[in-house]
Amino acid sequence: MPTAQVPEWEKAADKDEERKTPLWTKPKDRPANWRELRAQSPSTVPIVGKLDIYQGLKAEIEQAKRILDFEDDWDGEGSPGYSEDTFNRAVSFLTTYAEGVWESCGIPLPIPRIGPGPDGSIDLHWKLPSRELLVNIPADANEVPTFYGDNYGVLKNRGTLDPQKFNLEIVPWLMN
């Protein structure tokens, strides 16, 4: 009398039961951020691992270093020059937001124009098709950065930012 064959999928299921390893992710095991998700997803690591979230930003930072050569009265109107400390705080702000936008949204930070601001401050200006955001990094390290966002229509927003923390309030202004 012939014996019944056990289907292959049942054999595989039996092996998993022996290991006591679930084949699914429990809700409490969901990744907390994109970096953790990338670490758990080996199929995406080769693609995501090659993505440089600072791509383009490095070039803009290098180009913007020229403002450090501006001396006092560079504009003929008595404006002060720009300090390396102010420039470094602007770069630190950009780095914080590049990492924060990537971790919270999974997208690279759009590249801003880095330029001279008033009174030795540095402006970070994102001009997108449907909105713009201007962040001003003050020359005085004791002052907080300010921002102004405009969607070319109804919504305008302004305020101050903690330079040491990632602020989700301005993230929508940075997304295309």
VMD Tcl script that builds the backbone (N, CA, C; Angstrom):
set m [mol new atoms 528]
animate dup $m
set s [atomselect $m all]
$s set {name element resname resid chain x y z} {
  {N N MET 1 A 0.845 -1.171 0.000}
  {CA C MET 1 A 0.000 0.000 0.000}
  {C C MET 1 A 0.891 1.235 0.000}
  {N N PRO 2 A 0.642 2.196 -0.925}
  {CA C PRO 2 A 1.499 3.371 -0.998}
  {C C PRO 2 A 1.291 4.283 0.206}
  {N N THR 3 A 2.374 4.940 0.610}
  {CA C THR 3 A 2.279 5.910 1.704}
  {C C THR 3 A 2.162 7.307 1.122}
  {N N ALA 4 A 1.499 8.161 1.861}
  {CA C ALA 4 A 1.298 9.540 1.392}
  {C C ALA 4 A 2.603 10.316 1.518}
  {N N GLN 5 A 2.860 11.113 0.525}
  {CA C GLN 5 A 4.048 11.972 0.537}
  {C C GLN 5 A 3.706 13.273 1.278}
  {N N VAL 6 A 4.628 13.767 2.081}
  {CA C VAL 6 A 4.446 15.046 2.768}
  {C C VAL 6 A 4.909 16.148 1.828}
  {N N PRO 7 A 4.021 17.119 1.541}
  {CA C PRO 7 A 4.422 18.210 0.642}
  {C C PRO 7 A 5.640 18.958 1.200}
  {N N GLU 8 A 6.462 19.497 0.285}
  {CA C GLU 8 A 7.683 20.212 0.673}
  {C C GLU 8 A 7.391 21.395 1.593}
  {N N TRP 9 A 6.306 22.109 1.324}
  {CA C TRP 9 A 6.018 23.286 2.142}
  {C C TRP 9 A 5.719 22.912 3.577}
  {N N GLU 10 A 5.127 21.727 3.804}
  {CA C GLU 10 A 4.871 21.296 5.173}
  {C C GLU 10 A 6.181 20.949 5.875}
  {N N LYS 11 A 7.112 20.344 5.134}
  {CA C LYS 11 A 8.417 20.028 5.713}
  {C C LYS 11 A 9.127 21.309 6.140}
  {N N ALA 12 A 9.050 22.339 5.292}
  {CA C ALA 12 A 9.688 23.623 5.615}
  {C C ALA 12 A 9.042 24.241 6.843}
  {N N ALA 13 A 7.713 24.162 6.940}
  {CA C ALA 13 A 7.005 24.721 8.089}
  {C C ALA 13 A 7.403 23.991 9.363}
  {N N ASP 14 A 7.550 22.648 9.272}
  {CA C ASP 14 A 7.966 21.877 10.439}
  {C C ASP 14 A 9.352 22.301 10.913}
  {N N LYS 15 A 10.268 22.559 9.989}
  {CA C LYS 15 A 11.617 22.992 10.362}
  {C C LYS 15 A 11.577 24.334 11.073}
  {N N ASP 16 A 10.714 25.252 10.590}
  {CA C ASP 16 A 10.601 26.555 11.237}
  {C C ASP 16 A 10.052 26.421 12.645}
  {N N GLU 17 A 9.109 25.492 12.848}
  {CA C GLU 17 A 8.564 25.283 14.182}
  {C C GLU 17 A 9.643 24.753 15.116}
  {N N GLU 18 A 10.506 23.893 14.593}
  {CA C GLU 18 A 11.591 23.362 15.405}
  {C C GLU 18 A 12.521 24.481 15.855}
  {N N ARG 19 A 12.751 25.461 14.978}
  {CA C ARG 19 A 13.647 26.569 15.312}
  {C C ARG 19 A 12.952 27.602 16.183}
  {N N LYS 20 A 11.642 27.580 16.233}
  {CA C LYS 20 A 10.848 28.565 16.984}
  {C C LYS 20 A 11.093 29.979 16.466}
  {N N THR 21 A 11.322 30.106 15.181}
  {CA C THR 21 A 11.567 31.399 14.561}
  {C C THR 21 A 10.335 31.822 13.774}
  {N N PRO 22 A 9.697 32.948 14.127}
  {CA C PRO 22 A 8.522 33.374 13.359}
  {C C PRO 22 A 8.920 33.814 11.951}
  {N N LEU 23 A 8.030 33.580 11.021}
  {CA C LEU 23 A 8.275 33.966 9.636}
  {C C LEU 23 A 7.731 35.360 9.333}
  {N N TRP 24 A 7.233 36.060 10.298}
  {CA C TRP 24 A 6.666 37.382 10.098}
  {C C TRP 24 A 7.207 38.335 11.158}
  {N N THR 25 A 6.947 39.604 10.960}
  {CA C THR 25 A 7.388 40.609 11.923}
  {C C THR 25 A 6.211 40.989 12.802}
  {N N LYS 26 A 6.403 40.896 14.081}
  {CA C LYS 26 A 5.358 41.309 15.009}
  {C C LYS 26 A 5.321 42.834 15.037}
  {N N PRO 27 A 4.154 43.443 15.315}
  {CA C PRO 27 A 4.078 44.909 15.340}
  {C C PRO 27 A 5.108 45.563 16.248}
  {N N LYS 28 A 5.411 44.948 17.385}
  {CA C LYS 28 A 6.393 45.565 18.285}
  {C C LYS 28 A 7.813 45.513 17.721}
  {N N ASP 29 A 8.013 44.674 16.684}
  {CA C ASP 29 A 9.333 44.549 16.083}
  {C C ASP 29 A 9.546 45.501 14.916}
  {N N ARG 30 A 8.603 46.379 14.641}
  {CA C ARG 30 A 8.753 47.299 13.516}
  {C C ARG 30 A 9.935 48.227 13.763}
  {N N PRO 31 A 10.665 48.543 12.717}
  {CA C PRO 31 A 11.813 49.443 12.892}
  {C C PRO 31 A 11.365 50.841 13.306}
  {N N ALA 32 A 12.179 51.482 14.114}
  {CA C ALA 32 A 11.852 52.815 14.607}
  {C C ALA 32 A 12.175 53.904 13.595}
  {N N ASN 33 A 13.106 53.648 12.692}
  {CA C ASN 33 A 13.487 54.663 11.716}
  {C C ASN 33 A 14.038 53.996 10.464}
  {N N TRP 34 A 14.350 54.816 9.464}
  {CA C TRP 34 A 14.820 54.291 8.181}
  {C C TRP 34 A 16.152 53.589 8.298}
  {N N ARG 35 A 17.034 54.089 9.161}
  {CA C ARG 35 A 18.348 53.461 9.318}
  {C C ARG 35 A 18.179 52.033 9.845}
  {N N GLU 36 A 17.283 51.861 10.824}
  {CA C GLU 36 A 17.026 50.533 11.369}
  {C C GLU 36 A 16.375 49.635 10.319}
  {N N LEU 37 A 15.462 50.178 9.532}
  {CA C LEU 37 A 14.814 49.410 8.475}
  {C C LEU 37 A 15.845 48.921 7.461}
  {N N ARG 38 A 16.761 49.809 7.081}
  {CA C ARG 38 A 17.801 49.405 6.131}
  {C C ARG 38 A 18.638 48.271 6.708}
  {N N ALA 39 A 18.919 48.315 8.002}
  {CA C ALA 39 A 19.731 47.276 8.632}
  {C C ALA 39 A 19.000 45.935 8.638}
  {N N GLN 40 A 17.660 45.969 8.697}
  {CA C GLN 40 A 16.880 44.739 8.739}
  {C C GLN 40 A 16.542 44.204 7.360}
  {N N SER 41 A 16.801 44.944 6.316}
  {CA C SER 41 A 16.395 44.555 4.969}
  {C C SER 41 A 17.611 44.297 4.091}
  {N N PRO 42 A 18.148 43.084 4.143}
  {CA C PRO 42 A 19.355 42.820 3.367}
  {C C PRO 42 A 19.168 43.013 1.874}
  {N N SER 43 A 17.958 42.850 1.367}
  {CA C SER 43 A 17.757 43.011 -0.076}
  {C C SER 43 A 17.884 44.465 -0.510}
  {N N THR 44 A 17.690 45.406 0.411}
  {CA C THR 44 A 17.795 46.812 0.034}
  {C C THR 44 A 19.148 47.415 0.377}
  {N N VAL 45 A 19.917 46.750 1.202}
  {CA C VAL 45 A 21.196 47.313 1.622}
  {C C VAL 45 A 22.118 47.625 0.452}
  {N N PRO 46 A 22.285 46.742 -0.535}
  {CA C PRO 46 A 23.193 47.091 -1.628}
  {C C PRO 46 A 22.777 48.353 -2.372}
  {N N ILE 47 A 21.489 48.592 -2.515}
  {CA C ILE 47 A 21.031 49.783 -3.232}
  {C C ILE 47 A 21.120 51.001 -2.320}
  {N N VAL 48 A 20.517 50.900 -1.124}
  {CA C VAL 48 A 20.492 52.026 -0.203}
  {C C VAL 48 A 21.885 52.323 0.317}
  {N N GLY 49 A 22.687 51.288 0.530}
  {CA C GLY 49 A 24.033 51.483 1.038}
  {C C GLY 49 A 24.881 52.352 0.134}
  {N N LYS 50 A 24.580 52.380 -1.155}
  {CA C LYS 50 A 25.346 53.177 -2.102}
  {C C LYS 50 A 24.849 54.617 -2.173}
  {N N LEU 51 A 23.680 54.893 -1.601}
  {CA C LEU 51 A 23.122 56.236 -1.639}
  {C C LEU 51 A 23.855 57.107 -0.632}
  {N N ASP 52 A 24.425 58.184 -1.086}
  {CA C ASP 52 A 25.118 59.120 -0.216}
  {C C ASP 52 A 24.157 60.262 0.066}
  {N N ILE 53 A 23.666 60.343 1.316}
  {CA C ILE 53 A 22.681 61.380 1.632}
  {C C ILE 53 A 23.293 62.776 1.574}
  {N N TYR 54 A 24.599 62.856 1.511}
  {CA C TYR 54 A 25.262 64.152 1.414}
  {C C TYR 54 A 25.630 64.500 -0.021}
  {N N GLN 55 A 25.228 63.646 -0.971}
  {CA C GLN 55 A 25.552 63.882 -2.381}
  {C C GLN 55 A 24.999 65.245 -2.788}
  {N N GLY 56 A 25.789 66.047 -3.389}
  {CA C GLY 56 A 25.381 67.388 -3.798}
  {C C GLY 56 A 25.596 68.411 -2.697}
  {N N LEU 57 A 25.330 68.021 -1.453}
  {CA C LEU 57 A 25.502 68.940 -0.330}
  {C C LEU 57 A 26.979 69.266 -0.131}
  {N N LYS 58 A 27.830 68.260 -0.281}
  {CA C LYS 58 A 29.276 68.481 -0.135}
  {C C LYS 58 A 29.771 69.514 -1.148}
  {N N ALA 59 A 29.311 69.393 -2.380}
  {CA C ALA 59 A 29.736 70.334 -3.430}
  {C C ALA 59 A 29.260 71.745 -3.120}
  {N N GLU 60 A 28.031 71.876 -2.635}
  {CA C GLU 60 A 27.502 73.203 -2.292}
  {C C GLU 60 A 28.286 73.799 -1.131}
  {N N ILE 61 A 28.646 72.986 -0.154}
  {CA C ILE 61 A 29.430 73.466 0.991}
  {C C ILE 61 A 30.803 73.938 0.523}
  {N N GLU 62 A 31.442 73.161 -0.333}
  {CA C GLU 62 A 32.758 73.555 -0.860}
  {C C GLU 62 A 32.669 74.878 -1.617}
  {N N GLN 63 A 31.654 75.024 -2.435}
  {CA C GLN 63 A 31.490 76.263 -3.204}
  {C C GLN 63 A 31.212 77.444 -2.277}
  {N N ALA 64 A 30.447 77.201 -1.216}
  {CA C ALA 64 A 30.076 78.282 -0.300}
  {C C ALA 64 A 31.250 78.762 0.552}
  {N N LYS 65 A 32.302 77.974 0.654}
  {CA C LYS 65 A 33.465 78.383 1.460}
  {C C LYS 65 A 34.068 79.696 0.970}
  {N N ARG 66 A 33.753 80.084 -0.246}
  {CA C ARG 66 A 34.295 81.340 -0.787}
  {C C ARG 66 A 33.838 82.551 0.030}
  {N N ILE 67 A 32.693 82.432 0.715}
  {CA C ILE 67 A 32.239 83.584 1.510}
  {C C ILE 67 A 33.159 83.837 2.698}
  {N N LEU 68 A 33.971 82.848 3.072}
  {CA C LEU 68 A 34.931 83.060 4.159}
  {C C LEU 68 A 36.032 84.032 3.743}
  {N N ASP 69 A 36.183 84.245 2.446}
  {CA C ASP 69 A 37.180 85.193 1.942}
  {C C ASP 69 A 36.657 86.627 1.905}
  {N N PHE 70 A 35.355 86.811 2.141}
  {CA C PHE 70 A 34.781 88.162 2.117}
  {C C PHE 70 A 35.286 88.932 3.336}
  {N N GLU 71 A 35.890 90.068 3.088}
  {CA C GLU 71 A 36.386 90.896 4.184}
  {C C GLU 71 A 35.312 91.888 4.591}
  {N N ASP 72 A 35.550 92.591 5.697}
  {CA C ASP 72 A 34.607 93.623 6.119}
  {C C ASP 72 A 34.383 94.606 4.974}
  {N N ASP 73 A 33.160 95.067 4.842}
  {CA C ASP 73 A 32.727 95.991 3.789}
  {C C ASP 73 A 32.847 95.354 2.394}
  {N N TRP 74 A 32.646 94.052 2.314}
  {CA C TRP 74 A 32.743 93.325 1.045}
  {C C TRP 74 A 31.711 93.789 0.026}
  {N N ASP 75 A 30.604 94.365 0.520}
  {CA C ASP 75 A 29.541 94.798 -0.392}
  {C C ASP 75 A 29.526 96.311 -0.609}
  {N N GLY 76 A 30.499 97.010 -0.001}
  {CA C GLY 76 A 30.539 98.460 -0.132}
  {C C GLY 76 A 29.521 99.168 0.743}
  {N N GLU 77 A 28.821 98.412 1.586}
  {CA C GLU 77 A 27.799 98.997 2.460}
  {C C GLU 77 A 28.108 98.751 3.934}
  {N N GLY 78 A 29.347 98.384 4.228}
  {CA C GLY 78 A 29.769 98.220 5.614}
  {C C GLY 78 A 29.459 96.859 6.232}
  {N N SER 79 A 29.059 95.900 5.434}
  {CA C SER 79 A 28.753 94.565 5.977}
  {C C SER 79 A 30.017 93.894 6.495}
  {N N PRO 80 A 29.899 93.186 7.633}
  {CA C PRO 80 A 31.072 92.478 8.157}
  {C C PRO 80 A 31.381 91.238 7.321}
  {N N GLY 81 A 32.603 90.745 7.450}
  {CA C GLY 81 A 32.985 89.493 6.795}
  {C C GLY 81 A 32.337 88.313 7.513}
  {N N TYR 82 A 32.681 87.127 7.090}
  {CA C TYR 82 A 32.049 85.914 7.625}
  {C C TYR 82 A 33.082 85.063 8.340}
  {N N SER 83 A 32.698 84.583 9.542}
  {CA C SER 83 A 33.638 83.804 10.346}
  {C C SER 83 A 33.509 82.310 10.051}
  {N N GLU 84 A 34.605 81.625 10.295}
  {CA C GLU 84 A 34.608 80.176 10.120}
  {C C GLU 84 A 33.662 79.515 11.119}
  {N N ASP 85 A 33.535 80.099 12.312}
  {CA C ASP 85 A 32.629 79.555 13.326}
  {C C ASP 85 A 31.179 79.577 12.820}
  {N N THR 86 A 30.770 80.690 12.243}
  {CA C THR 86 A 29.404 80.793 11.710}
  {C C THR 86 A 29.206 79.792 10.578}
  {N N PHE 87 A 30.190 79.699 9.709}
  {CA C PHE 87 A 30.110 78.758 8.590}
  {C C PHE 87 A 29.988 77.317 9.101}
  {N N ASN 88 A 30.789 76.966 10.105}
  {CA C ASN 88 A 30.748 75.611 10.663}
  {C C ASN 88 A 29.405 75.310 11.326}
  {N N ARG 89 A 28.800 76.310 11.966}
  {CA C ARG 89 A 27.473 76.103 12.552}
  {C C ARG 89 A 26.428 75.885 11.460}
  {N N ALA 90 A 26.578 76.564 10.340}
  {CA C ALA 90 A 25.661 76.358 9.207}
  {C C ALA 90 A 25.815 74.942 8.651}
  {N N VAL 91 A 27.054 74.478 8.518}
  {CA C VAL 91 A 27.306 73.118 8.024}
  {C C VAL 91 A 26.765 72.089 9.015}
  {N N SER 92 A 26.945 72.338 10.303}
  {CA C SER 92 A 26.426 71.432 11.327}
  {C C SER 92 A 24.899 71.352 11.252}
  {N N PHE 93 A 24.256 72.497 11.059}
  {CA C PHE 93 A 22.802 72.535 10.907}
  {C C PHE 93 A 22.379 71.688 9.705}
  {N N LEU 94 A 23.058 71.866 8.580}
  {CA C LEU 94 A 22.728 71.100 7.370}
  {C C LEU 94 A 22.935 69.603 7.579}
  {N N THR 95 A 23.998 69.232 8.249}
  {CA C THR 95 A 24.271 67.818 8.518}
  {C C THR 95 A 23.173 67.219 9.389}
  {N N THR 96 A 22.781 67.948 10.430}
  {CA C THR 96 A 21.704 67.486 11.311}
  {C C THR 96 A 20.426 67.258 10.517}
  {N N TYR 97 A 20.097 68.185 9.630}
  {CA C TYR 97 A 18.857 68.061 8.853}
  {C C TYR 97 A 18.967 67.021 7.743}
  {N N ALA 98 A 20.138 66.855 7.163}
  {CA C ALA 98 A 20.312 65.801 6.148}
  {C C ALA 98 A 20.060 64.434 6.783}
  {N N GLU 99 A 20.620 64.221 7.964}
  {CA C GLU 99 A 20.421 62.950 8.660}
  {C C GLU 99 A 18.986 62.811 9.155}
  {N N GLY 100 A 18.423 63.886 9.700}
  {CA C GLY 100 A 17.056 63.841 10.231}
  {C C GLY 100 A 16.010 63.585 9.166}
  {N N VAL 101 A 16.133 64.253 8.023}
  {CA C VAL 101 A 15.174 64.046 6.930}
  {C C VAL 101 A 15.307 62.623 6.396}
  {N N TRP 102 A 16.538 62.135 6.287}
  {CA C TRP 102 A 16.736 60.762 5.799}
  {C C TRP 102 A 16.131 59.745 6.774}
  {N N GLU 103 A 16.405 59.913 8.075}
  {CA C GLU 103 A 15.919 58.953 9.065}
  {C C GLU 103 A 14.410 59.013 9.246}
  {N N SER 104 A 13.809 60.194 9.182}
  {CA C SER 104 A 12.370 60.298 9.422}
  {C C SER 104 A 11.530 60.107 8.168}
  {N N CYS 105 A 12.063 60.434 6.996}
  {CA C CYS 105 A 11.267 60.386 5.763}
  {C C CYS 105 A 11.828 59.456 4.699}
  {N N GLY 106 A 13.082 59.074 4.834}
  {CA C GLY 106 A 13.692 58.185 3.850}
  {C C GLY 106 A 14.037 58.847 2.531}
  {N N ILE 107 A 14.199 60.171 2.561}
  {CA C ILE 107 A 14.576 60.894 1.344}
  {C C ILE 107 A 15.797 61.760 1.627}
  {N N PRO 108 A 16.613 62.010 0.622}
  {CA C PRO 108 A 17.738 62.919 0.827}
  {C C PRO 108 A 17.252 64.366 0.954}
  {N N LEU 109 A 17.982 65.142 1.706}
  {CA C LEU 109 A 17.675 66.560 1.871}
  {C C LEU 109 A 17.908 67.292 0.556}
  {N N PRO 110 A 16.938 68.099 0.102}
  {CA C PRO 110 A 17.212 68.923 -1.084}
  {C C PRO 110 A 18.401 69.847 -0.799}
  {N N ILE 111 A 19.121 70.206 -1.833}
  {CA C ILE 111 A 20.327 71.022 -1.667}
  {C C ILE 111 A 19.940 72.498 -1.619}
  {N N PRO 112 A 20.309 73.193 -0.532}
  {CA C PRO 112 A 20.020 74.623 -0.464}
  {C C PRO 112 A 21.143 75.434 -1.101}
  {N N ARG 113 A 20.869 76.686 -1.349}
  {CA C ARG 113 A 21.926 77.638 -1.697}
  {C C ARG 113 A 22.461 78.146 -0.369}
  {N N ILE 114 A 23.761 78.110 -0.207}
  {CA C ILE 114 A 24.407 78.624 0.998}
  {C C ILE 114 A 25.035 79.943 0.607}
  {N N GLY 115 A 24.611 81.011 1.278}
  {CA C GLY 115 A 25.109 82.310 0.869}
  {C C GLY 115 A 25.244 83.292 2.011}
  {N N PRO 116 A 25.776 84.460 1.693}
  {CA C PRO 116 A 25.946 85.493 2.713}
  {C C PRO 116 A 24.604 86.048 3.160}
  {N N GLY 117 A 24.468 86.195 4.453}
  {CA C GLY 117 A 23.284 86.809 5.028}
  {C C GLY 117 A 23.653 88.156 5.629}
  {N N PRO 118 A 22.690 88.830 6.227}
  {CA C PRO 118 A 22.970 90.139 6.823}
  {C C PRO 118 A 23.814 90.037 8.100}
  {N N ASP 119 A 24.614 91.027 8.340}
  {CA C ASP 119 A 25.378 91.165 9.586}
  {C C ASP 119 A 26.274 89.969 9.904}
  {N N GLY 120 A 26.906 89.385 8.894}
  {CA C GLY 120 A 27.823 88.273 9.108}
  {C C GLY 120 A 27.136 86.924 9.291}
  {N N SER 121 A 25.816 86.886 9.116}
  {CA C SER 121 A 25.087 85.616 9.231}
  {C C SER 121 A 25.162 84.858 7.905}
  {N N ILE 122 A 24.758 83.599 7.928}
  {CA C ILE 122 A 24.763 82.776 6.714}
  {C C ILE 122 A 23.346 82.304 6.431}
  {N N ASP 123 A 22.922 82.464 5.180}
  {CA C ASP 123 A 21.587 82.043 4.751}
  {C C ASP 123 A 21.642 80.683 4.071}
  {N N LEU 124 A 20.679 79.840 4.419}
  {CA C LEU 124 A 20.460 78.553 3.755}
  {C C LEU 124 A 19.103 78.688 3.075}
  {N N HIS 125 A 19.092 78.644 1.758}
  {CA C HIS 125 A 17.870 78.948 1.011}
  {C C HIS 125 A 17.481 77.784 0.107}
  {N N TRP 126 A 16.341 77.186 0.409}
  {CA C TRP 126 A 15.768 76.131 -0.426}
  {C C TRP 126 A 14.664 76.763 -1.264}
  {N N LYS 127 A 14.822 76.758 -2.561}
  {CA C LYS 127 A 13.798 77.291 -3.459}
  {C C LYS 127 A 13.306 76.130 -4.308}
  {N N LEU 128 A 12.117 75.650 -3.993}
  {CA C LEU 128 A 11.519 74.502 -4.664}
  {C C LEU 128 A 10.372 74.985 -5.550}
  {N N PRO 129 A 9.893 74.158 -6.462}
  {CA C PRO 129 A 8.828 74.599 -7.372}
  {C C PRO 129 A 7.569 75.112 -6.671}
  {N N SER 130 A 7.220 74.527 -5.533}
  {CA C SER 130 A 5.973 74.925 -4.885}
  {C C SER 130 A 6.157 75.649 -3.559}
  {N N ARG 131 A 7.392 75.860 -3.148}
  {CA C ARG 131 A 7.616 76.541 -1.868}
  {C C ARG 131 A 9.082 76.916 -1.734}
  {N N GLU 132 A 9.342 77.732 -0.723}
  {CA C GLU 132 A 10.736 78.035 -0.397}
  {C C GLU 132 A 10.888 78.153 1.102}
  {N N LEU 133 A 12.105 77.905 1.555}
  {CA C LEU 133 A 12.438 78.003 2.965}
  {C C LEU 133 A 13.775 78.712 3.073}
  {N N LEU 134 A 13.828 79.693 3.956}
  {CA C LEU 134 A 15.066 80.416 4.229}
  {C C LEU 134 A 15.385 80.238 5.706}
  {N N VAL 135 A 16.562 79.707 5.994}
  {CA C VAL 135 A 17.042 79.576 7.369}
  {C C VAL 135 A 18.256 80.474 7.490}
  {N N ASN 136 A 18.266 81.311 8.526}
  {CA C ASN 136 A 19.371 82.230 8.751}
  {C C ASN 136 A 20.144 81.785 9.985}
  {N N ILE 137 A 21.434 81.506 9.790}
  {CA C ILE 137 A 22.323 81.126 10.896}
  {C C ILE 137 A 23.045 82.399 11.332}
  {N N PRO 138 A 22.742 82.915 12.539}
  {CA C PRO 138 A 23.320 84.196 12.953}
  {C C PRO 138 A 24.819 84.117 13.226}
  {N N ALA 139 A 25.484 85.262 13.093}
  {CA C ALA 139 A 26.923 85.343 13.368}
  {C C ALA 139 A 27.202 85.121 14.853}
  {N N ASP 140 A 26.298 85.575 15.703}
  {CA C ASP 140 A 26.448 85.422 17.148}
  {C C ASP 140 A 25.983 84.021 17.546}
  {N N ALA 141 A 26.890 83.225 18.086}
  {CA C ALA 141 A 26.567 81.841 18.462}
  {C C ALA 141 A 25.525 81.763 19.574}
  {N N ASN 142 A 25.301 82.856 20.294}
  {CA C ASN 142 A 24.302 82.867 21.364}
  {C C ASN 142 A 22.891 83.122 20.841}
  {N N GLU 143 A 22.777 83.523 19.593}
  {CA C GLU 143 A 21.458 83.736 18.992}
  {C C GLU 143 A 21.012 82.454 18.300}
  {N N VAL 144 A 19.690 82.284 18.202}
  {CA C VAL 144 A 19.162 81.072 17.562}
  {C C VAL 144 A 18.869 81.336 16.089}
  {N N PRO 145 A 18.981 80.299 15.257}
  {CA C PRO 145 A 18.629 80.457 13.839}
  {C C PRO 145 A 17.144 80.795 13.681}
  {N N THR 146 A 16.850 81.559 12.657}
  {CA C THR 146 A 15.462 81.887 12.337}
  {C C THR 146 A 15.127 81.274 10.982}
  {N N PHE 147 A 13.821 81.095 10.738}
  {CA C PHE 147 A 13.410 80.559 9.444}
  {C C PHE 147 A 12.165 81.278 8.948}
  {N N TYR 148 A 11.998 81.231 7.634}
  {CA C TYR 148 A 10.814 81.770 6.977}
  {C C TYR 148 A 10.459 80.830 5.832}
  {N N GLY 149 A 9.228 80.358 5.818}
  {CA C GLY 149 A 8.755 79.489 4.748}
  {C C GLY 149 A 7.572 80.118 4.042}
  {N N ASP 150 A 7.490 79.916 2.736}
  {CA C ASP 150 A 6.405 80.480 1.923}
  {C C ASP 150 A 6.068 79.476 0.824}
  {N N ASN 151 A 4.768 79.142 0.697}
  {CA C ASN 151 A 4.379 78.213 -0.369}
  {C C ASN 151 A 3.829 78.951 -1.586}
  {N N TYR 152 A 4.164 80.204 -1.728}
  {CA C TYR 152 A 3.757 81.050 -2.867}
  {C C TYR 152 A 2.238 81.185 -2.962}
  {N N GLY 153 A 1.601 81.157 -1.846}
  {CA C GLY 153 A 0.143 81.258 -1.879}
  {C C GLY 153 A -0.399 81.625 -0.521}
  {N N VAL 154 A -1.026 80.665 0.095}
  {CA C VAL 154 A -1.748 80.894 1.331}
  {C C VAL 154 A -0.868 80.803 2.577}
  {N N LEU 155 A -0.001 79.826 2.626}
  {CA C LEU 155 A 0.719 79.521 3.855}
  {C C LEU 155 A 2.101 80.157 3.907}
  {N N LYS 156 A 2.322 80.867 5.000}
  {CA C LYS 156 A 3.641 81.423 5.304}
  {C C LYS 156 A 3.919 81.080 6.755}
  {N N ASN 157 A 5.167 80.816 7.051}
  {CA C ASN 157 A 5.522 80.418 8.404}
  {C C ASN 157 A 6.887 80.999 8.740}
  {N N ARG 158 A 7.046 81.400 9.986}
  {CA C ARG 158 A 8.336 81.906 10.446}
  {C C ARG 158 A 8.514 81.544 11.902}
  {N N GLY 159 A 9.768 81.502 12.323}
  {CA C GLY 159 A 10.035 81.174 13.710}
  {C C GLY 159 A 11.516 81.008 13.964}
  {N N THR 160 A 11.811 80.384 15.094}
  {CA C THR 160 A 13.196 80.126 15.479}
  {C C THR 160 A 13.400 78.617 15.609}
  {N N LEU 161 A 14.657 78.203 15.538}
  {CA C LEU 161 A 15.002 76.784 15.596}
  {C C LEU 161 A 16.103 76.545 16.610}
  {N N ASP 162 A 16.031 75.416 17.284}
  {CA C ASP 162 A 17.125 74.987 18.145}
  {C C ASP 162 A 18.200 74.407 17.228}
  {N N PRO 163 A 19.384 75.003 17.191}
  {CA C PRO 163 A 20.408 74.536 16.249}
  {C C PRO 163 A 20.953 73.142 16.564}
  {N N GLN 164 A 20.720 72.666 17.779}
  {CA C GLN 164 A 21.246 71.362 18.182}
  {C C GLN 164 A 20.273 70.210 17.936}
  {N N LYS 165 A 19.012 70.535 17.602}
  {CA C LYS 165 A 17.994 69.492 17.469}
  {C C LYS 165 A 17.327 69.537 16.107}
  {N N PHE 166 A 16.909 68.382 15.650}
  {CA C PHE 166 A 16.159 68.245 14.410}
  {C C PHE 166 A 14.707 68.623 14.691}
  {N N ASN 167 A 14.166 69.565 13.924}
  {CA C ASN 167 A 12.816 70.070 14.142}
  {C C ASN 167 A 11.908 69.619 12.996}
  {N N LEU 168 A 10.950 68.772 13.305}
  {CA C LEU 168 A 10.035 68.260 12.276}
  {C C LEU 168 A 9.155 69.348 11.669}
  {N N GLU 169 A 8.998 70.470 12.365}
  {CA C GLU 169 A 8.117 71.537 11.879}
  {C C GLU 169 A 8.525 72.055 10.500}
  {N N ILE 170 A 9.812 72.091 10.206}
  {CA C ILE 170 A 10.223 72.642 8.910}
  {C C ILE 170 A 10.406 71.583 7.825}
  {N N VAL 171 A 10.290 70.302 8.184}
  {CA C VAL 171 A 10.492 69.238 7.192}
  {C C VAL 171 A 9.543 69.356 6.001}
  {N N PRO 172 A 8.238 69.629 6.195}
  {CA C PRO 172 A 7.362 69.757 5.016}
  {C C PRO 172 A 7.824 70.841 4.038}
  {N N TRP 173 A 8.508 71.839 4.528}
  {CA C TRP 173 A 9.014 72.904 3.658}
  {C C TRP 173 A 10.193 72.423 2.814}
  {N N LEU 174 A 10.788 71.303 3.206}
  {CA C LEU 174 A 11.956 70.778 2.500}
  {C C LEU 174 A 11.614 69.682 1.494}
  {N N MET 175 A 10.376 69.255 1.482}
  {CA C MET 175 A 9.982 68.148 0.606}
  {C C MET 175 A 9.411 68.682 -0.697}
  {N N ASN 176 A 9.758 68.019 -1.795}
  {CA C ASN 176 A 9.277 68.450 -3.118}
  {C C ASN 176 A 7.801 68.246 -3.277}
}
mol reanalyze $m
mol bondsrecalc $m
mol representation Tube
mol addrep $m
